[in-house]
Amino acid sequence: MAQKGIKITEKTNAVLTLAADISRRPLSPENNSEKIMKTIKRTLVALLVLAASYQQAFAITVSGSTGTVGAILDSSGLASYINQQNSGNQSPLLLQDTINSIQATLITSINSTVSTEINKAFNTGVTDANNELSKYNSQSDLAQGFANATGYANHVATHQGYLNYDLFSITTGVMFGAQAPSLDPAYYSQIGDEIEKNGDVYAGVATGLSFVNIGLNVGRFLPFLENVYANVKFGAFSIEQDMESMGTVSFKTTNFGVGLNYRYMNSVGILAGLARWRGIAFGSGFYRNSMKISLTPELDPIEITTPPVTGTFSYSYTTLTGTIDYKMVGLVSIDPSATLQIDSTVYTIPFEVNTSVQLLWLLNLNIGLGVDLNFGKSDIIVIARSAANIQENIYSNDGNEFHIATVGTTSNYTLTVDGSTTNIKPSFVRPRLNLGLGINLGPVKLDIPIIFYFSDAGFATGITVGIVW
């Protein structure tokens, strides 16, 4: 398979391995139908290469729309061939009359043979590709992994370590969420095998960004709500970048949330003021995090040379008779396009209890327990489309290489690789452990929250910076 200009930016994965296997199966050299079939399968493989290199192991469905073919005879080449078959020195007029006589029948014969074989091979190749890739028909684990990670990132710009401020807090921050099959680093060297074996993997990543998270000690203004703290946060970020190796990439994330906390126990100074326990606080709220990633790669055309296919046509006109033994050598030209999109939106209702300790006026350590109730969905949309144009050149098959005809598609064959998994929900109940390490510089706080989810290898971490007064 000759591929021109394919930009492979990731390691060969299970989809590509299976797709390539389709084109490596042994074929009988005498079976012309199988030769054409192999050519069409190579076309499918070329598209799968494009899809696989950008979307790894998402669900794959291959579909095709067959076209029509049309032959154009080369009068000069065909006349030379017929003249040679009939001892030479035939009159140009007789040769042209012979060509005119057999032209319609010969074109119909060539078109019928080529069209039947190509369409048969094309449809069989599509069926075989779907059979080989059937285990990738649902990537629900992968989509749920992205949904869960989006929910984890909802805790961006958290105040969990500083819930005893006197008046207000203003923070900003970023949070990265990840859902992984395992926390063991050695596992990641086996992910390719896991995908190839099971067709899916439970993993995903997401980010949350908060421009500002404003908290208020409500009890300072409404005494009957003593020890109640409220906060609201919002953030949005989008970027579109033309990356040479990957085409156009766009990223958009938005985050919004409201929270309510109650300080159950007040702060207590200990160790002669060298440390301060900040008490216990209970909290809940409502958060929304959305992440959308779109990739539209600029893909170079692909050209695949077809194996030779032979055929025979008998003719008779006045004194000229014979057979046209021909061979076809062609080129499949593919003009591909592909789109990858990950769209995940998750709503989280958290319930948590936190406590923290300030040490030496500089460090702040917090620990807590919580549970998230998550709603929403994640969509993974992967589509690669291509118009496949087939051009066959027809030559004599007796060693003289007279050009007889050209066969090309009058309407393009099209191939589509669809790898979409949509409307996958996040895990509903997610118990977690909250940890954090902070630095106090007077009213300026820097905090690194770390959240571990108990049920499987989910976690979130980030950085929060702000003023607590």
C-alpha positions, 0 to 999 in steps of 0.5 A: 500500500502506497501512502503519501503524506499521511501524518501519524502523530500517535503510536500504532494502536489496536484499531490500526493493527486489526485494520492492517491485518485485513490487507495482509491475508494471503490471496490466490494470484489467479483470482482477479476478484480477490486482487481487486478486493485486496485493493479496496481493503487497502483503501479501507485500511488507509482510512482506518489509519487516518481515523486510528491515528487521531482517535485511538480506539473509539467505536468503529463503523465502516460504510461505503457508497459505490460509484459507477465506472466508464471506459474511454477507448484509445483509438490509436492504441486499439488500432495498433493492437488489432492491426498487429493481431491481423498480420499488420498492414491493414488499412486505417479505414478498416481498422477505424470501422472495426473499432467503431463496430466493437466500441459499444460492446467492448466498453460495455464489457469492460465497464461491466467487468470492472464495475461488478468486481470493484463493487463486489470487492468494495462491499465485501471489504466494508463487511469484513472491516466491520466484522473485524472491528465489531468489538469496538462498536461501543466505547461506553467505558471510555466515554464514562471515563471522560464524564467522570473526569469532567465531574472531578474537575468541578472542584476547581478553586476550592475553599475547603482548607480555609473555611473560617475566614472573617469576612470574605475570600476571593480565589482563582484556580485550575483543576485537572481531573483524571479517570484511570483504570489503575493508579499503578504506573506500570499499567499504562504500558499495557493499555494498548493490549487492554484495548486490543483485548476488550475493545474499550478502556475505562479512562478519561481526562478533563480540566476545570477553570475558575476565573473567580470564586467569591466566598462570603461569611454570611453570618457577619451580615445576617446574625441568625445565619452565624457560621454559614458561608456561601460562595459562587464561582465562574470560569470560561476559557476557549482557544483555537489553534492551527497545529501543523501536525494535527490540523485545527484544534479547538478547546473550550471549557466553562465552569459554574458553581454555588456552594454553602458551608456550615462551620460546626466547630470554631477554630482553636489555637494549640501548642502555644499558638504554633498551630491552629485547628480550623474546626469542622465544616460541612458543605454542599452545593451545585456545580457544572463543568463543561469541556469540548475538544474538537480536532479537524486535521488537515489530511494529505491525499492518499494514492494506492496502486492497484494490482494488475487485473486481466481480461479477454474480449473477442471481436469480429468485423469483416476480415478482422477477427481476434481477441483482445487480451488486456490487463488493467493497472490502476490507481485509487486516489483518496481525498480524506477528511476527519473530525474528532470531538469530545463533548462532556458536561457534568453537574455535581451535587457535593456533600462533604466534611472538612477540617484543617490545621495551620502550622507555624503560621505558614503551612496549612494541611486539610483533610476531609471526606465527601461524596459527589452525586453526578449527572450529565453526559459525555459524547465522543464523535469520530468521523472520517470521510473520503471520496475514493476515485478509481482510475484504471489504464487498460493495456494489451496483455501480450507484452507489447503494452499498447494502450487500449482504454482508460476506465475511471469513476464517473461518480465517486466511491465514498467511504465513511469511518464512524467512531461515535459513542454518545449520551454516556452518563457519569458514575452517579455516586462517587465517594472521595477523600479530600487532601490539601497542602497550602501556604499562608502569606498573610491574607494571600493563600496558595493551596494544592488540593488533591482528591482521591475517589475510593471506588476506582482510580479517579483523582483530581488535583490543581492549584488555587490562589487567592485572598482570604480576609 
